[in-house]
Amino acid sequence: MPGTEPAPTETEVRQADWYGEDLSGQEHTRVGFVGVDLTEATDEGAVFTECTFRDCRFNLSQHTDAAFLNCTFTGCSFFDATFTDCKFVGSMFDRCTFDLMTVERGDWSFVGLRGADLTRATLTGARMREADLTGVRGSGATLRGLDLSASWFHDADLSGADLRGSDLSAVDPRNVDLAGAQVDVTQAVVLVTTLGLRVRPDAPP
C-alpha cells in the first residue's frame, strides 16, 4: 500500500529559476528540489528517480513521456500543468494543489494522493492501479477511462464527478460519496453488485 517514506536525497537544488526551461532528456536521481520555479517549463522524456520536490511550482508546465518514479511532492502547485503519457509510479503527494491540471494517459500506479483536492482536475486514460485515493476530494472532477483497480477510496468525495469508462471495482458506495456522479451502464452494474444486489434480466410477464 502507498505510504512509504521518501528516499534520502544526495544533492539539492534550492530556489532555482527554471521558468520556461526545456528539461527534455534530463535525468536526476535522489535530488532534493526546494522552492524551484518550473512555471511554463517544457519536458519531453526527462527522468526523475526518488527525488523530492518541496514548495515547487509546476504551473502551466507541459510534460510528455516524462517519468517521476518514487518521487515525493510536498506543497507543490500544479496549476494548469499538463502531463501526457508520463509515469508517476510510486510517487507521493502531500498538500499539493491541482487546479486545472490535465493528465492524459500514462502510468500513475501506486501513487499516494490521500486527501488531494482534484475538483478542478482532468484525468483521462491513465493507469492508476493500487493508488491511495483515501479522502480524495473529487467533486465535479473529470476522471474518465482510468484503471483504478485495487485502489483505496475510503471517505472519498466523487459527487458530481465524470467517472465514465473508469474501473470502479474498488469503489464501495457505502463509504464513497457518489451523489450525482456520471457513470455508464457497466459501472452501474458493478456498483450495484458491490452493494450486494443481484442484477438479472427482467422477469417474464
N, C-alpha and C positions, 0 to 999 in steps of 0.2 A: 504494500500500500504506500502511496506517496507520503512524504513527510520526513525523509532522511535529512540529516544535517548537511549543509553545503561543504564541498571540498575546500581545504585550505588553499588560499591563493599564494602565489610565489612572487608575483610582481604587481605593481599598482599603477594605474593611470588616473590622475586626480585633476578635476576641474578643466579637462581639455576641451577646446572648442573645435568640434568636428562638424560644425554646421555646414550642411551641403556637401560633405566629403563623399567621395566614392570609395567604399570599403570593399569593393569586389575583389575576391580572391585572397583576402587577408585570413590568417589563421592565428588564433590566440588560445592558449591553454593555461588555465588556473591564473588568470589575470583578474585583479580587482579594479573595476571601473567605478569611480566615485565622482558624482556631480558632472559627468561628461554630457555635453550638449550634442546630440545626434540629430537635431532637427533638420528635416529635409535631406538627410543623408540617403544615399542610394547604395545598394548592396546586391551583388549577384555572386552567389557561391561562397561567401565568407563562412568560416567555421569558428565558432566559439565553444570551447570544451571546458566544462567545470569552472566557468567564470562567474563572478558575482558583479551585479550591476546595482549600485545604490544611488538613489536620487538622480538617475539619468533621464534625459528627455529624448524620446524617440518620436516626437511629434512630426507628423507629415513625412516621415521617412518611408522608403519603399524597399522591400527586401524580396528577392527572388532566389529560390534554390539555396537559401542560406540555412545554416544549422546552428542551433543554440542547444547544445547537448549537456544535460545535467547542470544547467546554469541556475542561478538564483537572482531574482529581481525583487528589490525592496524599494518601495516609494518611488517607482518609476512612472513616467507618463507616456502613454501610447496614443495620444490624441491624433486621430485621423491617419494612423500608421497602417501600412498595407503589407501583409505577408502572404506571398504566393508560392506554393509548393515548398514551404520551409519545414524544417524539423525542429521541434522543441522537446524531444523525448526526454522525460525525467526532470524537466525544469520546474522550478517553484516560483510562485508569485505571491508577494505579501504587500498589502497596502499600495497597490498599483492602480492607476486609472486607465480605463479602456474606451473612453468616449470616441465614437465613430471609427474605432479600429475595425479593419477588414481582414479576415483570414480566408484565403481561398485554397482549398485542398491542403496537402502537407500532412505531416505526422506529429500530432501533439499527444501521443500516448504517454501515460504515467505522469502527466503534468499535475501540479498542485495549484488549483485556483480556488481554494477554500475561501468562502465569503466574498469572492470577487464580484464587482458590480459590472455586469455585462449588458445592462439595459439598453445601451445605445451602440452595442457592438453587432457586427455581422460576421458569422462564421458559417461557411458552406463547404461541404465535401471533404472535410478534414477527418483524419483518423484520430480519435480521442479515447482509445481503449484504456480502461482502468484509470481514468482521470479522477482526481479528487475534486468534485464539484459540490462538496458539502456546504450548505448555507449560501450557495451562489445566488446572486440577485440578477435574474434574467427576465424580468417582467418586460414584455414588448420586444425582446431581443429577436434577431433572426438567427436561428440555429438549425439550418437545413442540411439534410444529407450527411449528417455526422455519424461516424461509427462510435457510439457511446457505450458499447457493450462492456459489462463488468465495471462500470464507473460508479462513483458514490454520489448520491443526490440528496441525502437526508437533510430535511429542512430547507431545500432549495425553493426559490420562488420563480416559477416559469409561467406565471399567469400572463396571458395575452401574447406569449411568445409564438413565433412561427417555427414549429418543430417538424414540419413535413419532411418525410424521407429519412429522418434520423432513427437510429436504433434505440428504442426506448425500453428494451427488455430489462434494463437495470432500474427503471423508474418505478417506484411504489407510490401510486396515487394517494395512499393513506398518509404519507409524510412529505409529499411534494405538492406545492400549490400549482395546480394546472388550470385554474379558472380562466376560461376564455382563450386558452391556447389553441392554436391551429394544428390539427393532426389529420393524417389521411386514414382511410378505412382500415388498412392493415395495422396501423399503430393503435387505432381504437380497439381492435380485437385484442391486441397484446395487452393493453391497459386493463380492459375488462377481465381478461383471463387472470391477470395479476391479482385482481380483486376477488378471485375465486369463483367467478361466474363462468358458465359454460355456454359458448356461442354455438347454436345449432340452426339448421335450416328451418324455415317456417313450417309449423305443423300443418298437415293437410286439413282442408276444411271438413 
